[in-house]
Amino acid sequence: MKIPLLTQRQTSDQDLVSEITPDVSVVVPIYNEVESLPHLISAISQSLTESGLSYEIICVDDGSKDGSQELLRELTKTKQPYLRAILLRRNYGQTPAMAAGFNYALGKVVITMDGDLQNDPADIPLLVEKLNEGYDLVSGWRKNRQDAALKRLLPSKIANWLIARVTGVKLHDYGCSLKAYRAELVADLNLYGELHRFLPALAFIEGARITEMPVRHHKRQYGKSKYGLDRTFRVLMDLLTIFFLKKFLTRPMHVFGLFGLGCMGLGTIIGMYLTFVKFGLGQSIGNRPLLILAVLLLLAGVQLFSFGLLAELLMRTYHESQGRPIYRVREILDSARQA
């Protein structure tokens, strides 16, 4: 059964584009998954063929050293016409690999998933169906997750709770790579650092309509996990970045200026008190810690206020140099054209 597509194209030029544009682009970051790759590609192909969707599979090799690159070269040369391989020069990390896949994806819908066979390709058509209900992003929820309880599940539950509280996007499973995006949303997402974990939060900043649905999760069959407890610190740092972007992306002066004025105000009050003590009461203030505190607060206030001004200028440069508006239009309704 063919799932309805997201966009209707009407002109002859657009019809030509539609013929070469796949319905779905499946982006799979790969790092040392040579044993899983043939099974994964076969399973994705079978699932999407049975659903009636046209598709492409984009495997982004993130500097693998186990023969994954050689296998991808072989597969793209022989029997996999729908397969595209992007071989990165070295191991950059999952976020850059995912960004590369986004940049080369041609489909109307972009699916992301891990390359370790723990995500089930049979869920892809279901994600697309859910997306067609009017959402911009559908996130997978590994409701029955097949991972170690202490090493993976417990830290994940804590991280999901914390991320939901900070970002305001209520999802059960931020760490699930199996997600479906509208292509126009992907075009608005600029990835850097290790922000792939926070794609729903970044999409929320762009005004996306987000939901989640339960998906299947399998135990790892080949290789070993690339994740460890050391990622906790990186997640916390990235979470602070997301919090700042969500609150103050277009108005950084509101945070720097607020703290700056607060410091200058407190420093001024302490300075006025010390002035009264010096000249009103005739007491010495040279050896008082309050004097040092007042000076530090005034200097910090001036610096924070200056940072706010510089950040405002940087944000203006960021938006104007890219021609990037500070708003997103979902649709335009014109009664004259509809009449």
C-alpha positions as CSV (number, residue, x, y, z in Angstrom):
1,M,0.0,0.0,0.0
2,K,1.4,3.4,-1.0
3,I,1.4,5.9,1.8
4,P,0.2,9.4,0.7
5,L,3.0,11.8,0.1
6,L,3.5,15.1,1.8
7,T,3.6,17.5,-1.1
8,Q,1.6,17.8,-4.3
9,R,3.6,19.1,-7.3
10,Q,1.7,20.6,-10.3
11,T,4.0,22.2,-12.9
12,S,5.8,20.2,-15.5
13,D,9.2,21.1,-14.1
14,Q,8.1,20.1,-10.7
15,D,6.7,16.8,-12.0
16,L,10.2,16.1,-13.4
17,V,11.7,16.8,-10.0
18,S,9.1,14.5,-8.4
19,E,10.1,11.6,-10.7
20,I,13.7,11.7,-9.4
21,T,12.9,12.6,-5.8
22,P,12.5,9.6,-3.6
23,D,9.7,9.5,-1.1
24,V,12.1,8.5,1.7
25,S,15.7,9.0,2.4
26,V,17.1,6.7,5.1
27,V,20.2,8.2,6.7
28,V,22.4,5.7,8.6
29,P,25.6,6.8,10.4
30,I,28.1,4.0,10.3
31,Y,31.1,3.4,12.5
32,N,32.6,-0.1,12.6
33,E,29.4,-2.0,11.6
34,V,30.7,-4.2,8.9
35,E,28.9,-7.3,10.1
36,S,25.6,-5.5,10.5
37,L,25.6,-3.6,7.2
38,P,24.4,-6.2,4.7
39,H,21.6,-7.3,6.9
40,L,20.6,-3.7,7.7
41,I,20.5,-2.6,4.0
42,S,18.5,-5.7,3.0
43,A,16.0,-5.2,5.8
44,I,15.5,-1.5,5.0
45,S,15.1,-2.3,1.3
46,Q,12.6,-5.1,2.0
47,S,10.5,-2.9,4.4
48,L,10.3,0.1,2.0
49,T,9.7,-2.0,-1.1
50,E,6.8,-3.7,0.5
51,S,5.3,-0.4,1.6
52,G,5.4,1.0,-2.0
53,L,7.6,3.9,-1.1
54,S,10.4,5.0,-3.4
55,Y,13.6,5.4,-1.4
56,E,17.3,5.9,-1.1
57,I,19.6,4.6,1.6
58,I,22.4,6.9,2.6
59,C,25.1,5.2,4.7
60,V,27.6,7.8,6.1
61,D,30.8,6.0,7.2
62,D,32.3,7.9,10.0
63,G,35.9,6.8,9.6
64,S,35.4,3.0,10.2
65,K,38.4,0.8,10.5
66,D,36.8,-2.6,10.3
67,G,36.2,-2.9,6.6
68,S,32.8,-1.0,6.5
69,Q,34.2,1.4,3.9
70,E,35.4,-1.4,1.6
71,L,32.0,-3.2,1.9
72,L,30.1,0.0,1.1
73,R,32.3,0.5,-2.0
74,E,31.5,-3.0,-3.1
75,L,27.8,-2.7,-2.5
76,T,27.5,0.6,-4.3
77,K,29.3,-0.8,-7.4
78,T,27.2,-4.0,-7.7
79,K,23.6,-4.8,-6.7
80,Q,22.4,-1.8,-4.7
81,P,21.2,1.0,-7.1
82,Y,19.3,2.7,-4.3
83,L,22.3,2.8,-2.0
84,R,24.5,5.9,-1.6
85,A,27.6,5.9,0.5
86,I,29.3,8.9,2.0
87,L,32.8,8.1,3.3
88,L,34.1,10.7,5.7
89,R,37.9,11.3,5.9
90,R,38.1,10.4,9.6
91,N,36.0,9.8,12.7
92,Y,34.1,13.0,13.3
93,G,31.3,11.7,15.5
94,Q,27.7,10.9,15.1
95,T,26.4,14.5,14.8
96,P,28.7,15.4,11.8
97,A,27.9,12.1,10.2
98,M,24.2,12.7,10.5
99,A,24.6,16.3,9.2
100,A,26.4,14.9,6.2
101,G,23.5,12.5,5.5
102,F,21.0,15.4,5.9
103,N,22.9,17.5,3.4
104,Y,22.9,14.8,0.7
105,A,19.4,13.5,1.3
106,L,16.9,14.0,-1.6
107,G,13.8,12.5,-0.1
108,K,10.6,14.2,0.9
109,V,10.9,12.4,4.2
110,V,14.2,11.8,6.0
111,I,14.5,8.8,8.3
112,T,17.5,8.4,10.7
113,M,18.4,5.2,12.4
114,D,21.4,3.4,13.9
115,G,23.5,0.9,11.9
116,D,23.6,-1.7,14.6
117,L,20.3,-3.5,13.8
118,Q,18.8,-2.6,17.1
119,N,16.3,-0.3,15.3
120,D,13.8,-2.2,13.2
121,P,13.4,-1.1,9.6
122,A,9.9,-2.4,9.6
123,D,8.9,0.6,11.7
124,I,9.9,3.1,9.0
125,P,6.6,3.0,7.0
126,L,4.7,3.4,10.3
127,L,6.7,6.5,11.1
128,V,5.9,8.0,7.7
129,E,2.2,7.3,8.2
130,K,2.4,9.1,11.5
131,L,4.2,12.0,9.9
132,N,1.5,12.3,7.3
133,E,-1.0,13.0,10.1
134,G,0.3,16.5,10.2
135,Y,3.5,16.3,12.2
136,D,7.0,17.6,11.2
137,L,8.9,15.2,13.3
138,V,8.0,11.7,14.7
139,S,10.4,10.4,17.3
140,G,10.7,6.7,18.1
141,W,10.2,5.5,21.7
142,R,12.0,2.3,22.6
143,K,9.3,1.2,25.0
144,N,10.8,-2.2,25.6
145,R,14.4,-1.3,25.3
146,Q,16.9,-4.2,25.0
147,D,20.0,-2.8,26.8
148,A,21.9,-3.2,30.0
149,A,19.9,-1.8,32.9
150,L,22.6,-0.1,34.9
151,K,24.9,1.0,32.2
152,R,22.4,2.2,29.6
153,L,18.8,2.2,30.8
154,L,19.2,4.1,34.1
155,P,21.4,6.9,32.8
156,S,19.1,7.2,29.8
157,K,16.0,7.5,32.0
158,I,17.6,10.3,34.0
159,A,18.9,12.0,30.9
160,N,15.4,11.9,29.2
161,W,13.7,13.3,32.3
162,L,16.3,16.1,32.6
163,I,16.2,17.0,28.9
164,A,12.4,17.1,28.9
165,R,12.4,19.4,31.9
166,V,15.0,21.8,30.5
167,T,13.8,21.9,26.9
168,G,10.0,21.7,27.4
169,V,9.7,18.9,24.8
170,K,8.0,16.0,26.5
171,L,9.4,12.8,25.0
172,H,10.0,9.4,26.7
173,D,13.1,8.6,24.7
174,Y,15.4,11.3,23.4
175,G,18.2,8.9,22.6
176,C,16.3,6.8,20.0
177,S,17.9,7.4,16.6
178,L,14.9,6.1,14.7
179,K,13.1,9.3,13.8
180,A,11.2,10.7,10.8
181,Y,11.5,14.3,9.6
182,R,9.9,16.4,6.9
183,A,12.6,17.4,4.5
184,E,11.9,21.1,5.0
185,L,12.5,20.8,8.7
186,V,15.8,19.1,8.1
187,A,16.9,22.0,6.0
188,D,16.4,24.3,8.9
189,L,18.4,22.3,11.4
190,N,22.1,23.3,11.7
191,L,24.0,20.6,13.6
192,Y,27.3,21.0,15.3
193,G,29.1,19.6,18.4
194,E,27.1,16.6,19.6
195,L,23.6,18.0,19.2
196,H,22.1,14.9,17.5
197,R,20.7,13.9,20.8
198,F,18.7,17.1,20.9
199,L,17.2,17.1,17.5
200,P,13.6,17.3,18.8
201,A,14.6,20.3,20.9
202,L,16.2,22.0,18.0
203,A,13.1,21.3,15.9
204,F,10.9,22.7,18.6
205,I,13.0,25.9,18.5
206,E,12.1,26.0,14.7
207,G,8.4,25.7,15.5
208,A,8.0,22.0,14.5
209,R,5.0,19.9,15.5
210,I,6.5,16.9,17.3
211,T,5.1,13.6,18.5
212,E,6.5,10.1,19.3
213,M,5.4,6.6,18.8
214,P,6.6,3.2,20.2
215,V,9.0,1.4,18.0
216,R,10.6,-2.0,18.3
217,H,14.1,-2.5,19.7
218,H,16.4,-5.5,19.4
219,K,19.5,-6.7,21.2
220,R,22.7,-6.0,19.5
221,Q,23.7,-8.9,17.3
222,Y,27.2,-7.9,16.1
223,G,30.0,-5.7,17.4
224,K,29.9,-3.7,20.5
225,S,28.2,-0.5,21.7
226,K,30.0,2.8,21.0
227,Y,28.4,4.5,23.9
228,G,29.6,4.7,27.5
229,L,29.1,6.6,30.7
230,D,31.7,9.2,29.6
231,R,29.0,10.8,27.4
232,T,27.1,12.1,30.5
233,F,29.3,15.2,30.8
234,R,28.9,15.9,27.1
235,V,25.2,15.6,27.3
236,L,25.0,18.0,30.2
237,M,27.1,20.6,28.3
238,D,25.0,20.3,25.2
239,L,21.9,20.6,27.3
240,L,23.1,23.9,28.6
241,T,23.7,25.0,24.9
242,I,20.2,23.9,24.0
243,F,18.7,25.8,26.9
244,F,20.4,29.0,25.9
245,L,19.4,28.6,22.3
246,K,15.8,27.9,23.2
247,K,15.5,30.9,25.6
248,F,17.9,33.5,24.1
249,L,18.9,32.7,20.5
250,T,17.5,35.9,19.1
251,R,17.9,38.0,22.3
252,P,21.2,37.2,24.1
253,M,21.2,40.7,25.6
254,H,18.3,39.6,27.8
255,V,20.5,37.2,29.7
256,F,23.9,38.9,29.6
257,G,22.4,42.3,30.2
258,L,20.2,41.2,33.1
259,F,23.1,39.7,34.9
260,G,25.3,42.6,34.0
261,L,22.8,45.2,35.3
262,G,22.3,43.1,38.4
263,C,26.0,43.0,39.2
264,M,26.5,46.7,38.5
265,G,23.4,47.5,40.7
266,L,24.7,45.4,43.6
267,G,28.2,46.8,43.2
268,T,26.8,50.4,43.2
269,I,24.8,49.8,46.4
270,I,27.8,48.4,48.2
271,G,29.9,51.3,46.9
272,M,27.4,53.8,48.2
273,Y,27.3,52.1,51.6
274,L,31.1,52.1,51.8
275,T,31.1,55.8,50.8
276,F,28.7,56.6,53.6
277,V,30.9,54.6,56.0
278,K,34.0,56.5,54.8
279,F,32.7,60.0,54.8
280,G,29.7,59.9,57.0
281,L,31.1,57.8,59.8
282,G,34.7,58.5,59.3
283,Q,35.8,54.9,59.3
284,S,38.5,53.3,57.2
285,I,37.3,51.0,54.3
286,G,40.7,50.1,52.8
287,N,40.9,46.7,54.5
288,R,37.3,45.7,54.1
289,P,36.4,42.8,51.8
290,L,33.3,44.6,50.8
291,L,35.4,47.1,48.9
292,I,37.0,44.3,46.8
293,L,33.5,42.8,46.2
294,A,32.1,46.1,45.1
295,V,34.9,46.6,42.6
296,L,34.6,43.0,41.3
297,L,30.8,43.3,40.9
298,L,31.1,46.6,38.9
299,L,33.8,45.1,36.6
300,A,31.8,41.9,36.1
301,G,28.7,43.9,35.4
302,V,30.4,46.0,32.7
303,Q,31.9,42.9,31.1
304,L,28.6,41.0,31.1
305,F,26.8,44.0,29.6
306,S,29.5,44.3,26.9
307,F,29.2,40.5,26.2
308,G,25.5,41.1,25.7
309,L,26.1,43.8,23.1
310,L,28.6,41.7,21.3
311,A,26.3,38.7,21.3
312,E,23.5,40.8,19.8
313,L,25.8,41.9,17.0
314,L,26.9,38.3,16.4
315,M,23.2,37.2,16.2
316,R,22.5,39.9,13.7
317,T,25.5,38.9,11.6
318,Y,24.4,35.2,11.9
319,H,20.9,35.8,10.6
320,E,21.8,38.5,8.0
321,S,24.8,36.8,6.5
322,Q,22.8,33.6,5.9
323,G,19.7,35.3,4.8
324,R,18.2,33.3,7.7
325,P,14.9,34.8,9.1
326,I,14.1,34.8,12.8
327,Y,10.7,33.3,12.1
328,R,9.3,30.2,10.3
329,V,6.2,30.2,8.2
330,R,4.1,27.0,8.3
331,E,1.7,28.0,5.5
332,I,0.2,31.0,3.8
333,L,-3.6,31.3,3.3
334,D,-4.8,33.7,0.6
335,S,-8.5,34.0,0.3
336,A,-8.2,35.8,-3.1
337,R,-6.3,32.9,-4.6
338,Q,-8.6,30.3,-3.1
339,A,-11.7,32.0,-4.5
